[in-house]
Amino acid sequence: MLLRIILVSVFFYLLFRFLRLLFIKPPVNKSPTQKNTSGLVSEMVQDPVCKIYIPKNNSLSIQISGATYYFCSRACMDKFKP
Ligand SMILES: [Zn+2]
């Protein structure tokens, strides 16, 4: 009698595991670009004109001969450009 109960419980346990495998899919990554801008603290970059540090996300950037420069404002960017 007791053995029968154990066998039935094991059967239902295995059935449950099997159904979980069928119905539960692995979590899908939701747009990785959004995750980067919202959650994480962004890298700090230095403005070469006024020497302050600003978050990369909030900075203005230009590329000159392969190197990227970051600025706190358009005014600084204009000063830097030749
Ligand atoms: Zn600046």
PDB file of the backbone (N, CA, C, O) and the ligand in Angstrom, with CONECT records:
HET     ZN  A 101       1
ATOM      1  N   MET A   1       0.830  -1.214   0.000  1.00  0.00           N
ATOM      2  CA  MET A   1       0.000   0.000   0.000  1.00  0.00           C
ATOM      3  C   MET A   1       0.862   1.260   0.000  1.00  0.00           C
ATOM      4  O   MET A   1       0.664   2.159  -0.818  1.00  0.00           O
ATOM      5  N   LEU A   2       1.807   1.315   0.915  1.00  0.00           N
ATOM      6  CA  LEU A   2       2.698   2.469   1.005  1.00  0.00           C
ATOM      7  C   LEU A   2       3.562   2.569  -0.247  1.00  0.00           C
ATOM      8  O   LEU A   2       3.774   3.657  -0.782  1.00  0.00           O
ATOM      9  N   LEU A   3       4.054   1.428  -0.705  1.00  0.00           N
ATOM     10  CA  LEU A   3       4.876   1.394  -1.911  1.00  0.00           C
ATOM     11  C   LEU A   3       4.114   1.937  -3.112  1.00  0.00           C
ATOM     12  O   LEU A   3       4.659   2.652  -3.953  1.00  0.00           O
ATOM     13  N   ARG A   4       2.841   1.575  -3.163  1.00  0.00           N
ATOM     14  CA  ARG A   4       1.997   2.028  -4.270  1.00  0.00           C
ATOM     15  C   ARG A   4       1.877   3.563  -4.257  1.00  0.00           C
ATOM     16  O   ARG A   4       1.950   4.197  -5.310  1.00  0.00           O
ATOM     17  N   ILE A   5       1.695   4.152  -3.080  1.00  0.00           N
ATOM     18  CA  ILE A   5       1.604   5.611  -2.951  1.00  0.00           C
ATOM     19  C   ILE A   5       2.905   6.277  -3.422  1.00  0.00           C
ATOM     20  O   ILE A   5       2.896   7.286  -4.126  1.00  0.00           O
ATOM     21  N   ILE A   6       4.019   5.670  -3.005  1.00  0.00           N
ATOM     22  CA  ILE A   6       5.319   6.210  -3.413  1.00  0.00           C
ATOM     23  C   ILE A   6       5.483   6.152  -4.934  1.00  0.00           C
ATOM     24  O   ILE A   6       5.940   7.104  -5.567  1.00  0.00           O
ATOM     25  N   LEU A   7       5.098   5.018  -5.493  1.00  0.00           N
ATOM     26  CA  LEU A   7       5.214   4.861  -6.953  1.00  0.00           C
ATOM     27  C   LEU A   7       4.354   5.884  -7.697  1.00  0.00           C
ATOM     28  O   LEU A   7       4.775   6.454  -8.704  1.00  0.00           O
ATOM     29  N   VAL A   8       3.140   6.106  -7.183  1.00  0.00           N
ATOM     30  CA  VAL A   8       2.241   7.083  -7.810  1.00  0.00           C
ATOM     31  C   VAL A   8       2.828   8.489  -7.702  1.00  0.00           C
ATOM     32  O   VAL A   8       2.780   9.258  -8.662  1.00  0.00           O
ATOM     33  N   SER A   9       3.389   8.829  -6.524  1.00  0.00           N
ATOM     34  CA  SER A   9       3.990  10.156  -6.366  1.00  0.00           C
ATOM     35  C   SER A   9       5.175  10.343  -7.304  1.00  0.00           C
ATOM     36  O   SER A   9       5.336  11.398  -7.919  1.00  0.00           O
ATOM     37  N   VAL A  10       6.005   9.305  -7.406  1.00  0.00           N
ATOM     38  CA  VAL A  10       7.153   9.370  -8.318  1.00  0.00           C
ATOM     39  C   VAL A  10       6.680   9.547  -9.758  1.00  0.00           C
ATOM     40  O   VAL A  10       7.252  10.314 -10.532  1.00  0.00           O
ATOM     41  N   PHE A  11       5.625   8.818 -10.091  1.00  0.00           N
ATOM     42  CA  PHE A  11       5.082   8.928 -11.443  1.00  0.00           C
ATOM     43  C   PHE A  11       4.619  10.351 -11.733  1.00  0.00           C
ATOM     44  O   PHE A  11       4.922  10.906 -12.790  1.00  0.00           O
ATOM     45  N   PHE A  12       3.878  10.942 -10.783  1.00  0.00           N
ATOM     46  CA  PHE A  12       3.397  12.304 -10.996  1.00  0.00           C
ATOM     47  C   PHE A  12       4.528  13.322 -11.012  1.00  0.00           C
ATOM     48  O   PHE A  12       4.485  14.312 -11.742  1.00  0.00           O
ATOM     49  N   TYR A  13       5.547  13.057 -10.188  1.00  0.00           N
ATOM     50  CA  TYR A  13       6.718  13.932 -10.168  1.00  0.00           C
ATOM     51  C   TYR A  13       7.411  13.934 -11.526  1.00  0.00           C
ATOM     52  O   TYR A  13       7.763  14.985 -12.061  1.00  0.00           O
ATOM     53  N   LEU A  14       7.599  12.733 -12.070  1.00  0.00           N
ATOM     54  CA  LEU A  14       8.248  12.627 -13.384  1.00  0.00           C
ATOM     55  C   LEU A  14       7.384  13.244 -14.479  1.00  0.00           C
ATOM     56  O   LEU A  14       7.894  13.893 -15.392  1.00  0.00           O
ATOM     57  N   LEU A  15       6.079  13.039 -14.381  1.00  0.00           N
ATOM     58  CA  LEU A  15       5.148  13.614 -15.348  1.00  0.00           C
ATOM     59  C   LEU A  15       5.226  15.138 -15.313  1.00  0.00           C
ATOM     60  O   LEU A  15       5.235  15.795 -16.353  1.00  0.00           O
ATOM     61  N   PHE A  16       5.283  15.688 -14.102  1.00  0.00           N
ATOM     62  CA  PHE A  16       5.390  17.131 -13.902  1.00  0.00           C
ATOM     63  C   PHE A  16       6.672  17.671 -14.516  1.00  0.00           C
ATOM     64  O   PHE A  16       6.666  18.687 -15.211  1.00  0.00           O
ATOM     65  N   ARG A  17       7.775  16.972 -14.247  1.00  0.00           N
ATOM     66  CA  ARG A  17       9.073  17.373 -14.817  1.00  0.00           C
ATOM     67  C   ARG A  17       9.014  17.372 -16.340  1.00  0.00           C
ATOM     68  O   ARG A  17       9.516  18.278 -17.005  1.00  0.00           O
ATOM     69  N   PHE A  18       8.381  16.320 -16.872  1.00  0.00           N
ATOM     70  CA  PHE A  18       8.287  16.169 -18.318  1.00  0.00           C
ATOM     71  C   PHE A  18       7.460  17.300 -18.929  1.00  0.00           C
ATOM     72  O   PHE A  18       7.831  17.862 -19.960  1.00  0.00           O
ATOM     73  N   LEU A  19       6.338  17.628 -18.288  1.00  0.00           N
ATOM     74  CA  LEU A  19       5.479  18.697 -18.788  1.00  0.00           C
ATOM     75  C   LEU A  19       6.184  20.054 -18.713  1.00  0.00           C
ATOM     76  O   LEU A  19       6.041  20.896 -19.600  1.00  0.00           O
ATOM     77  N   ARG A  20       6.950  20.244 -17.633  1.00  0.00           N
ATOM     78  CA  ARG A  20       7.718  21.489 -17.503  1.00  0.00           C
ATOM     79  C   ARG A  20       8.689  21.644 -18.670  1.00  0.00           C
ATOM     80  O   ARG A  20       8.820  22.728 -19.239  1.00  0.00           O
ATOM     81  N   LEU A  21       9.365  20.560 -19.018  1.00  0.00           N
ATOM     82  CA  LEU A  21      10.306  20.611 -20.136  1.00  0.00           C
ATOM     83  C   LEU A  21       9.600  20.964 -21.438  1.00  0.00           C
ATOM     84  O   LEU A  21      10.142  21.662 -22.295  1.00  0.00           O
ATOM     85  N   LEU A  22       8.353  20.452 -21.564  1.00  0.00           N
ATOM     86  CA  LEU A  22       7.613  20.713 -22.803  1.00  0.00           C
ATOM     87  C   LEU A  22       7.137  22.158 -22.893  1.00  0.00           C
ATOM     88  O   LEU A  22       7.200  22.777 -23.955  1.00  0.00           O
ATOM     89  N   PHE A  23       6.661  22.688 -21.770  1.00  0.00           N
ATOM     90  CA  PHE A  23       5.973  23.981 -21.831  1.00  0.00           C
ATOM     91  C   PHE A  23       6.825  25.178 -21.454  1.00  0.00           C
ATOM     92  O   PHE A  23       6.570  26.283 -21.930  1.00  0.00           O
ATOM     93  N   ILE A  24       7.822  24.988 -20.617  1.00  0.00           N
ATOM     94  CA  ILE A  24       8.636  26.131 -20.207  1.00  0.00           C
ATOM     95  C   ILE A  24       9.800  26.293 -21.166  1.00  0.00           C
ATOM     96  O   ILE A  24      10.660  25.419 -21.283  1.00  0.00           O
ATOM     97  N   LYS A  25       9.810  27.403 -21.835  1.00  0.00           N
ATOM     98  CA  LYS A  25      10.879  27.684 -22.793  1.00  0.00           C
ATOM     99  C   LYS A  25      11.948  28.536 -22.111  1.00  0.00           C
ATOM    100  O   LYS A  25      11.652  29.249 -21.152  1.00  0.00           O
ATOM    101  N   PRO A  26      13.177  28.469 -22.595  1.00  0.00           N
ATOM    102  CA  PRO A  26      14.229  29.300 -22.001  1.00  0.00           C
ATOM    103  C   PRO A  26      13.903  30.784 -22.161  1.00  0.00           C
ATOM    104  O   PRO A  26      13.321  31.175 -23.173  1.00  0.00           O
ATOM    105  N   PRO A  27      14.267  31.621 -21.180  1.00  0.00           N
ATOM    106  CA  PRO A  27      13.921  33.042 -21.254  1.00  0.00           C
ATOM    107  C   PRO A  27      14.550  33.714 -22.468  1.00  0.00           C
ATOM    108  O   PRO A  27      15.713  33.484 -22.799  1.00  0.00           O
ATOM    109  N   VAL A  28      13.760  34.538 -23.111  1.00  0.00           N
ATOM    110  CA  VAL A  28      14.234  35.237 -24.313  1.00  0.00           C
ATOM    111  C   VAL A  28      14.798  36.585 -23.891  1.00  0.00           C
ATOM    112  O   VAL A  28      14.182  37.308 -23.108  1.00  0.00           O
ATOM    113  N   ASN A  29      15.950  36.911 -24.405  1.00  0.00           N
ATOM    114  CA  ASN A  29      16.566  38.207 -24.098  1.00  0.00           C
ATOM    115  C   ASN A  29      15.761  39.337 -24.724  1.00  0.00           C
ATOM    116  O   ASN A  29      15.520  39.360 -25.931  1.00  0.00           O
ATOM    117  N   LYS A  30      15.353  40.266 -23.881  1.00  0.00           N
ATOM    118  CA  LYS A  30      14.599  41.412 -24.377  1.00  0.00           C
ATOM    119  C   LYS A  30      15.575  42.510 -24.805  1.00  0.00           C
ATOM    120  O   LYS A  30      16.362  43.006 -23.999  1.00  0.00           O
ATOM    121  N   SER A  31      15.514  42.865 -26.034  1.00  0.00           N
ATOM    122  CA  SER A  31      16.310  43.918 -26.668  1.00  0.00           C
ATOM    123  C   SER A  31      17.536  44.366 -25.864  1.00  0.00           C
ATOM    124  O   SER A  31      17.423  45.254 -25.019  1.00  0.00           O
ATOM    125  N   PRO A  32      18.681  43.777 -26.110  1.00  0.00           N
ATOM    126  CA  PRO A  32      19.894  44.078 -25.348  1.00  0.00           C
ATOM    127  C   PRO A  32      20.308  45.547 -25.378  1.00  0.00           C
ATOM    128  O   PRO A  32      20.997  46.003 -24.466  1.00  0.00           O
ATOM    129  N   THR A  33      19.911  46.286 -26.386  1.00  0.00           N
ATOM    130  CA  THR A  33      20.296  47.709 -26.450  1.00  0.00           C
ATOM    131  C   THR A  33      19.616  48.501 -25.343  1.00  0.00           C
ATOM    132  O   THR A  33      20.223  49.390 -24.745  1.00  0.00           O
ATOM    133  N   GLN A  34      18.335  48.173 -25.068  1.00  0.00           N
ATOM    134  CA  GLN A  34      17.608  48.877 -24.000  1.00  0.00           C
ATOM    135  C   GLN A  34      18.240  48.599 -22.651  1.00  0.00           C
ATOM    136  O   GLN A  34      18.368  49.499 -21.820  1.00  0.00           O
ATOM    137  N   LYS A  35      18.633  47.356 -22.433  1.00  0.00           N
ATOM    138  CA  LYS A  35      19.252  46.960 -21.174  1.00  0.00           C
ATOM    139  C   LYS A  35      20.514  47.783 -20.906  1.00  0.00           C
ATOM    140  O   LYS A  35      20.759  48.203 -19.775  1.00  0.00           O
ATOM    141  N   ASN A  36      21.312  48.011 -21.953  1.00  0.00           N
ATOM    142  CA  ASN A  36      22.557  48.744 -21.800  1.00  0.00           C
ATOM    143  C   ASN A  36      22.339  50.194 -21.396  1.00  0.00           C
ATOM    144  O   ASN A  36      23.096  50.733 -20.588  1.00  0.00           O
ATOM    145  N   THR A  37      21.308  50.832 -21.952  1.00  0.00           N
ATOM    146  CA  THR A  37      21.127  52.251 -21.684  1.00  0.00           C
ATOM    147  C   THR A  37      20.464  52.501 -20.331  1.00  0.00           C
ATOM    148  O   THR A  37      20.735  53.515 -19.688  1.00  0.00           O
ATOM    149  N   SER A  38      19.590  51.577 -19.890  1.00  0.00           N
ATOM    150  CA  SER A  38      18.826  51.853 -18.673  1.00  0.00           C
ATOM    151  C   SER A  38      19.529  51.378 -17.400  1.00  0.00           C
ATOM    152  O   SER A  38      19.741  52.166 -16.478  1.00  0.00           O
ATOM    153  N   GLY A  39      19.883  50.123 -17.350  1.00  0.00           N
ATOM    154  CA  GLY A  39      20.314  49.525 -16.095  1.00  0.00           C
ATOM    155  C   GLY A  39      21.730  49.855 -15.667  1.00  0.00           C
ATOM    156  O   GLY A  39      21.966  50.221 -14.515  1.00  0.00           O
ATOM    157  N   LEU A  40      22.663  49.729 -16.576  1.00  0.00           N
ATOM    158  CA  LEU A  40      24.059  49.779 -16.173  1.00  0.00           C
ATOM    159  C   LEU A  40      24.587  51.212 -16.099  1.00  0.00           C
ATOM    160  O   LEU A  40      24.151  52.098 -16.833  1.00  0.00           O
ATOM    161  N   VAL A  41      25.542  51.406 -15.186  1.00  0.00           N
ATOM    162  CA  VAL A  41      26.237  52.682 -15.111  1.00  0.00           C
ATOM    163  C   VAL A  41      27.193  52.745 -16.294  1.00  0.00           C
ATOM    164  O   VAL A  41      28.001  51.841 -16.513  1.00  0.00           O
ATOM    165  N   SER A  42      27.084  53.824 -17.044  1.00  0.00           N
ATOM    166  CA  SER A  42      27.886  53.889 -18.267  1.00  0.00           C
ATOM    167  C   SER A  42      29.322  54.288 -17.954  1.00  0.00           C
ATOM    168  O   SER A  42      29.626  54.818 -16.886  1.00  0.00           O
ATOM    169  N   GLU A  43      30.171  54.023 -18.893  1.00  0.00           N
ATOM    170  CA  GLU A  43      31.590  54.332 -18.779  1.00  0.00           C
ATOM    171  C   GLU A  43      31.771  55.858 -18.755  1.00  0.00           C
ATOM    172  O   GLU A  43      31.076  56.585 -19.464  1.00  0.00           O
ATOM    173  N   MET A  44      32.713  56.328 -17.930  1.00  0.00           N
ATOM    174  CA  MET A  44      32.991  57.758 -17.875  1.00  0.00           C
ATOM    175  C   MET A  44      34.092  58.096 -18.874  1.00  0.00           C
ATOM    176  O   MET A  44      35.074  57.366 -19.010  1.00  0.00           O
ATOM    177  N   VAL A  45      33.909  59.210 -19.568  1.00  0.00           N
ATOM    178  CA  VAL A  45      34.907  59.660 -20.536  1.00  0.00           C
ATOM    179  C   VAL A  45      35.281  61.108 -20.230  1.00  0.00           C
ATOM    180  O   VAL A  45      34.487  61.863 -19.667  1.00  0.00           O
ATOM    181  N   GLN A  46      36.498  61.482 -20.609  1.00  0.00           N
ATOM    182  CA  GLN A  46      36.944  62.848 -20.306  1.00  0.00           C
ATOM    183  C   GLN A  46      36.801  63.755 -21.521  1.00  0.00           C
ATOM    184  O   GLN A  46      37.168  63.400 -22.641  1.00  0.00           O
ATOM    185  N   ASP A  47      36.266  64.914 -21.265  1.00  0.00           N
ATOM    186  CA  ASP A  47      36.174  65.952 -22.276  1.00  0.00           C
ATOM    187  C   ASP A  47      37.568  66.568 -22.426  1.00  0.00           C
ATOM    188  O   ASP A  47      38.099  67.115 -21.460  1.00  0.00           O
ATOM    189  N   PRO A  48      38.172  66.489 -23.622  1.00  0.00           N
ATOM    190  CA  PRO A  48      39.542  66.991 -23.781  1.00  0.00           C
ATOM    191  C   PRO A  48      39.641  68.518 -23.758  1.00  0.00           C
ATOM    192  O   PRO A  48      40.741  69.060 -23.656  1.00  0.00           O
ATOM    193  N   VAL A  49      38.518  69.210 -23.852  1.00  0.00           N
ATOM    194  CA  VAL A  49      38.542  70.678 -23.868  1.00  0.00           C
ATOM    195  C   VAL A  49      38.456  71.236 -22.453  1.00  0.00           C
ATOM    196  O   VAL A  49      39.332  71.991 -22.031  1.00  0.00           O
ATOM    197  N   CYS A  50      37.404  70.872 -21.713  1.00  0.00           N
ATOM    198  CA  CYS A  50      37.247  71.431 -20.367  1.00  0.00           C
ATOM    199  C   CYS A  50      37.655  70.443 -19.274  1.00  0.00           C
ATOM    200  O   CYS A  50      37.535  70.751 -18.088  1.00  0.00           O
ATOM    201  N   LYS A  51      38.143  69.240 -19.669  1.00  0.00           N
ATOM    202  CA  LYS A  51      38.735  68.254 -18.758  1.00  0.00           C
ATOM    203  C   LYS A  51      37.774  67.652 -17.734  1.00  0.00           C
ATOM    204  O   LYS A  51      38.222  67.027 -16.773  1.00  0.00           O
ATOM    205  N   ILE A  52      36.475  67.825 -17.915  1.00  0.00           N
ATOM    206  CA  ILE A  52      35.549  67.186 -16.974  1.00  0.00           C
ATOM    207  C   ILE A  52      35.202  65.778 -17.471  1.00  0.00           C
ATOM    208  O   ILE A  52      35.348  65.457 -18.650  1.00  0.00           O
ATOM    209  N   TYR A  53      34.739  64.958 -16.531  1.00  0.00           N
ATOM    210  CA  TYR A  53      34.326  63.605 -16.882  1.00  0.00           C
ATOM    211  C   TYR A  53      32.813  63.560 -17.048  1.00  0.00           C
ATOM    212  O   TYR A  53      32.065  64.125 -16.249  1.00  0.00           O
ATOM    213  N   ILE A  54      32.381  62.876 -18.103  1.00  0.00           N
ATOM    214  CA  ILE A  54      30.950  62.738 -18.386  1.00  0.00           C
ATOM    215  C   ILE A  54      30.631  61.294 -18.724  1.00  0.00           C
ATOM    216  O   ILE A  54      31.480  60.577 -19.254  1.00  0.00           O
ATOM    217  N   PRO A  55      29.389  60.853 -18.414  1.00  0.00           N
ATOM    218  CA  PRO A  55      28.994  59.496 -18.830  1.00  0.00           C
ATOM    219  C   PRO A  55      28.992  59.400 -20.356  1.00  0.00           C
ATOM    220  O   PRO A  55      28.520  60.303 -21.049  1.00  0.00           O
ATOM    221  N   LYS A  56      29.520  58.306 -20.857  1.00  0.00           N
ATOM    222  CA  LYS A  56      29.618  58.109 -22.311  1.00  0.00           C
ATOM    223  C   LYS A  56      28.263  58.281 -22.998  1.00  0.00           C
ATOM    224  O   LYS A  56      28.169  58.833 -24.095  1.00  0.00           O
ATOM    225  N   ASN A  57      27.205  57.789 -22.319  1.00  0.00           N
ATOM    226  CA  ASN A  57      25.859  57.858 -22.907  1.00  0.00           C
ATOM    227  C   ASN A  57      25.391  59.292 -23.136  1.00  0.00           C
ATOM    228  O   ASN A  57      24.668  59.573 -24.091  1.00  0.00           O
ATOM    229  N   ASN A  58      25.813  60.196 -22.248  1.00  0.00           N
ATOM    230  CA  ASN A  58      25.327  61.572 -22.324  1.00  0.00           C
ATOM    231  C   ASN A  58      26.291  62.498 -23.049  1.00  0.00           C
ATOM    232  O   ASN A  58      26.082  63.711 -23.090  1.00  0.00           O
ATOM    233  N   SER A  59      27.339  61.932 -23.616  1.00  0.00           N
ATOM    234  CA  SER A  59      28.335  62.787 -24.246  1.00  0.00           C
ATOM    235  C   SER A  59      28.108  62.898 -25.748  1.00  0.00           C
ATOM    236  O   SER A  59      27.399  62.095 -26.354  1.00  0.00           O
ATOM    237  N   LEU A  60      28.728  63.910 -26.325  1.00  0.00           N
ATOM    238  CA  LEU A  60      28.770  64.042 -27.779  1.00  0.00           C
ATOM    239  C   LEU A  60      30.106  63.477 -28.223  1.00  0.00           C
ATOM    240  O   LEU A  60      31.130  63.721 -27.585  1.00  0.00           O
ATOM    241  N   SER A  61      30.101  62.726 -29.309  1.00  0.00           N
ATOM    242  CA  SER A  61      31.360  62.130 -29.740  1.00  0.00           C
ATOM    243  C   SER A  61      31.634  62.410 -31.206  1.00  0.00           C
ATOM    244  O   SER A  61      30.725  62.489 -32.032  1.00  0.00           O
ATOM    245  N   ILE A  62      32.915  62.556 -31.499  1.00  0.00           N
ATOM    246  CA  ILE A  62      33.349  62.647 -32.895  1.00  0.00           C
ATOM    247  C   ILE A  62      34.531  61.722 -33.082  1.00  0.00           C
ATOM    248  O   ILE A  62      35.235  61.388 -32.129  1.00  0.00           O
ATOM    249  N   GLN A  63      34.740  61.316 -34.313  1.00  0.00           N
ATOM    250  CA  GLN A  63      35.880  60.458 -34.632  1.00  0.00           C
ATOM    251  C   GLN A  63      36.817  61.222 -35.548  1.00  0.00           C
ATOM    252  O   GLN A  63      36.421  61.690 -36.615  1.00  0.00           O
ATOM    253  N   ILE A  64      38.074  61.343 -35.113  1.00  0.00           N
ATOM    254  CA  ILE A  64      39.096  61.996 -35.932  1.00  0.00           C
ATOM    255  C   ILE A  64      40.227  60.995 -36.132  1.00  0.00           C
ATOM    256  O   ILE A  64      40.839  60.535 -35.167  1.00  0.00           O
ATOM    257  N   SER A  65      40.493  60.670 -37.360  1.00  0.00           N
ATOM    258  CA  SER A  65      41.506  59.690 -37.776  1.00  0.00           C
ATOM    259  C   SER A  65      41.529  58.441 -36.878  1.00  0.00           C
ATOM    260  O   SER A  65      42.575  58.054 -36.355  1.00  0.00           O
ATOM    261  N   GLY A  66      40.352  57.823 -36.715  1.00  0.00           N
ATOM    262  CA  GLY A  66      40.246  56.556 -35.994  1.00  0.00           C
ATOM    263  C   GLY A  66      40.059  56.692 -34.502  1.00  0.00           C
ATOM    264  O   GLY A  66      39.573  55.757 -33.865  1.00  0.00           O
ATOM    265  N   ALA A  67      40.427  57.826 -33.914  1.00  0.00           N
ATOM    266  CA  ALA A  67      40.269  58.018 -32.473  1.00  0.00           C
ATOM    267  C   ALA A  67      38.931  58.693 -32.189  1.00  0.00           C
ATOM    268  O   ALA A  67      38.496  59.573 -32.932  1.00  0.00           O
ATOM    269  N   THR A  68      38.284  58.267 -31.101  1.00  0.00           N
ATOM    270  CA  THR A  68      36.998  58.855 -30.739  1.00  0.00           C
ATOM    271  C   THR A  68      37.196  59.838 -29.592  1.00  0.00           C
ATOM    272  O   THR A  68      37.872  59.520 -28.614  1.00  0.00           O
ATOM    273  N   TYR A  69      36.616  61.024 -29.702  1.00  0.00           N
ATOM    274  CA  TYR A  69      36.688  62.035 -28.661  1.00  0.00           C
ATOM    275  C   TYR A  69      35.286  62.323 -28.160  1.00  0.00           C
ATOM    276  O   TYR A  69      34.329  62.364 -28.933  1.00  0.00           O
ATOM    277  N   TYR A  70      35.181  62.524 -26.847  1.00  0.00           N
ATOM    278  CA  TYR A  70      33.877  62.755 -26.227  1.00  0.00           C
ATOM    279  C   TYR A  70      33.845  64.142 -25.607  1.00  0.00           C
ATOM    280  O   TYR A  70      34.826  64.600 -25.020  1.00  0.00           O
ATOM    281  N   PHE A  71      32.703  64.802 -25.747  1.00  0.00           N
ATOM    282  CA  PHE A  71      32.568  66.175 -25.260  1.00  0.00           C
ATOM    283  C   PHE A  71      31.299  66.334 -24.433  1.00  0.00           C
ATOM    284  O   PHE A  71      30.304  65.641 -24.641  1.00  0.00           O
ATOM    285  N   CYS A  72      31.368  67.288 -23.473  1.00  0.00           N
ATOM    286  CA  CYS A  72      30.211  67.527 -22.613  1.00  0.00           C
ATOM    287  C   CYS A  72      29.152  68.327 -23.348  1.00  0.00           C
ATOM    288  O   CYS A  72      27.966  68.212 -23.041  1.00  0.00           O
ATOM    289  N   SER A  73      29.560  69.126 -24.303  1.00  0.00           N
ATOM    290  CA  SER A  73      28.602  69.967 -25.013  1.00  0.00           C
ATOM    291  C   SER A  73      29.085  70.255 -26.431  1.00  0.00           C
ATOM    292  O   SER A  73      30.238  70.001 -26.780  1.00  0.00           O
ATOM    293  N   ARG A  74      28.192  70.780 -27.219  1.00  0.00           N
ATOM    294  CA  ARG A  74      28.528  71.120 -28.596  1.00  0.00           C
ATOM    295  C   ARG A  74      29.558  72.252 -28.622  1.00  0.00           C
ATOM    296  O   ARG A  74      30.401  72.304 -29.517  1.00  0.00           O
ATOM    297  N   ALA A  75      29.492  73.144 -27.656  1.00  0.00           N
ATOM    298  CA  ALA A  75      30.454  74.250 -27.581  1.00  0.00           C
ATOM    299  C   ALA A  75      31.878  73.713 -27.462  1.00  0.00           C
ATOM    300  O   ALA A  75      32.788  74.196 -28.135  1.00  0.00           O
ATOM    301  N   CYS A  76      32.065  72.708 -26.599  1.00  0.00           N
ATOM    302  CA  CYS A  76      33.387  72.096 -26.435  1.00  0.00           C
ATOM    303  C   CYS A  76      33.814  71.401 -27.711  1.00  0.00           C
ATOM    304  O   CYS A  76      34.976  71.468 -28.112  1.00  0.00           O
ATOM    305  N   MET A  77      32.865  70.735 -28.343  1.00  0.00           N
ATOM    306  CA  MET A  77      33.177  70.026 -29.584  1.00  0.00           C
ATOM    307  C   MET A  77      33.661  71.018 -30.651  1.00  0.00           C
ATOM    308  O   MET A  77      34.612  70.751 -31.386  1.00  0.00           O
ATOM    309  N   ASP A  78      32.989  72.151 -30.713  1.00  0.00           N
ATOM    310  CA  ASP A  78      33.364  73.164 -31.710  1.00  0.00           C
ATOM    311  C   ASP A  78      34.736  73.749 -31.422  1.00  0.00           C
ATOM    312  O   ASP A  78      35.496  74.055 -32.341  1.00  0.00           O
ATOM    313  N   LYS A  79      35.055  73.906 -30.123  1.00  0.00           N
ATOM    314  CA  LYS A  79      36.378  74.427 -29.760  1.00  0.00           C
ATOM    315  C   LYS A  79      37.485  73.442 -30.149  1.00  0.00           C
ATOM    316  O   LYS A  79      38.578  73.838 -30.552  1.00  0.00           O
ATOM    317  N   PHE A  80      37.169  72.141 -30.016  1.00  0.00           N
ATOM    318  CA  PHE A  80      38.175  71.115 -30.270  1.00  0.00           C
ATOM    319  C   PHE A  80      38.469  70.981 -31.763  1.00  0.00           C
ATOM    320  O   PHE A  80      39.615  70.785 -32.167  1.00  0.00           O
ATOM    321  N   LYS A  81      37.442  71.087 -32.554  1.00  0.00           N
ATOM    322  CA  LYS A  81      37.606  70.917 -34.012  1.00  0.00           C
ATOM    323  C   LYS A  81      38.487  72.015 -34.578  1.00  0.00           C
ATOM    324  O   LYS A  81      38.357  73.174 -34.183  1.00  0.00           O
ATOM    325  N   PRO A  82      39.371  71.676 -35.486  1.00  0.00           N
ATOM    326  CA  PRO A  82      40.243  72.684 -36.083  1.00  0.00           C
ATOM    327  C   PRO A  82      39.474  73.642 -36.997  1.00  0.00           C
ATOM    328  O   PRO A  82      40.067  74.551 -37.577  1.00  0.00           O
TER     329      PRO A  82
HETATM  330 ZN    ZN A 101      33.315  70.391 -22.070  1.00  0.00          ZN2+
END
